[in-house]
Amino acid sequence: MADRRSGNIYAKIPAAKKKEMFRTLAQNKNLRIERIVSFGQATPENTWLKEPRDEWVIVLKGAAELRFQRTRRRVSLKEGDYILIPANTSHRVERTHQRKKTIWLAVHSA
């Protein structure tokens, strides 16, 4: 069995051409860390995401734009940019980079 305590965030990056790809890197009852790979995907129209936990995300490669329902705020993220999305905040991914993969690191806390 592979050691799940160490690895490389850029290892085995999937194509993600048809859908976003999620991989849990570490998890316990209070925390989940995942790598997300996007390639031009966006949240479907009229759909809002709402996580039951706080979610901190950083764009490691690529670019994306988020939109928040209540405030209508849009946030553009480029490589190195991060944001904390409080629990139960309705948001959506408006776009991800169309020509290269966007690699996110997401940390979900209790």
SVG drawing of the C-alpha trace seen along z (x, -y; Angstrom):
<svg xmlns="http://www.w3.org/2000/svg" viewBox="-31 -42 37 44">
<polyline fill="none" stroke="black" stroke-width="0.4" points="0.0,0.0 1.3,-3.5 2.2,-5.9 -0.6,-8.5 1.4,-10.8 3.7,-12.1 3.7,-12.6 3.9,-15.2 0.9,-17.5 1.8,-17.4 2.2,-13.6 -0.3,-11.8 -2.2,-14.8 -5.3,-13.5 -6.5,-15.0 -9.7,-16.4 -11.0,-17.2 -14.5,-15.9 -15.0,-16.7 -13.2,-18.1 -11.1,-15.4 -10.9,-15.3 -8.3,-13.4 -8.3,-13.3 -4.8,-13.7 -5.4,-13.5 -8.5,-13.3 -9.6,-12.9 -12.8,-13.8 -11.9,-17.5 -10.1,-18.1 -10.1,-17.0 -7.4,-18.1 -7.9,-17.5 -6.4,-18.2 -8.8,-19.4 -7.9,-19.5 -10.0,-21.5 -9.7,-22.1 -12.2,-24.7 -15.0,-23.5 -17.5,-25.7 -20.4,-25.0 -23.5,-24.3 -25.8,-27.4 -28.2,-28.1 -26.3,-25.7 -24.7,-26.9 -22.2,-25.0 -22.6,-25.1 -20.2,-23.2 -21.1,-22.3 -17.5,-23.1 -15.2,-26.1 -13.2,-25.7 -9.8,-27.3 -8.7,-27.0 -5.5,-28.0 -4.9,-27.9 -1.5,-26.3 -1.5,-26.3 -3.9,-27.9 -6.7,-30.4 -10.3,-30.5 -13.2,-32.8 -15.6,-32.3 -18.9,-34.1 -20.8,-34.4 -24.6,-34.3 -25.5,-36.6 -23.1,-39.4 -22.9,-38.8 -19.1,-39.3 -16.7,-37.8 -13.2,-36.8 -10.6,-36.1 -7.9,-33.7 -4.5,-33.3 -1.6,-31.1 -0.8,-31.6 -4.1,-33.3 -6.2,-31.8 -9.5,-32.4 -11.5,-31.2 -15.1,-30.3 -17.0,-30.2 -19.3,-27.2 -22.8,-27.3 -21.7,-30.1 -23.4,-29.7 -20.8,-30.1 -20.0,-28.8 -17.0,-28.4 -17.7,-30.7 -14.7,-29.6 -11.4,-27.8 -8.6,-28.2 -9.6,-27.1 -6.1,-26.2 -4.3,-24.7 -5.2,-22.7 -6.1,-24.5 -4.8,-22.7 -6.4,-23.7 -5.6,-22.6 -8.7,-22.7 -8.7,-22.4 -12.1,-21.7 -12.2,-22.2 -14.8,-21.5"/>
</svg>
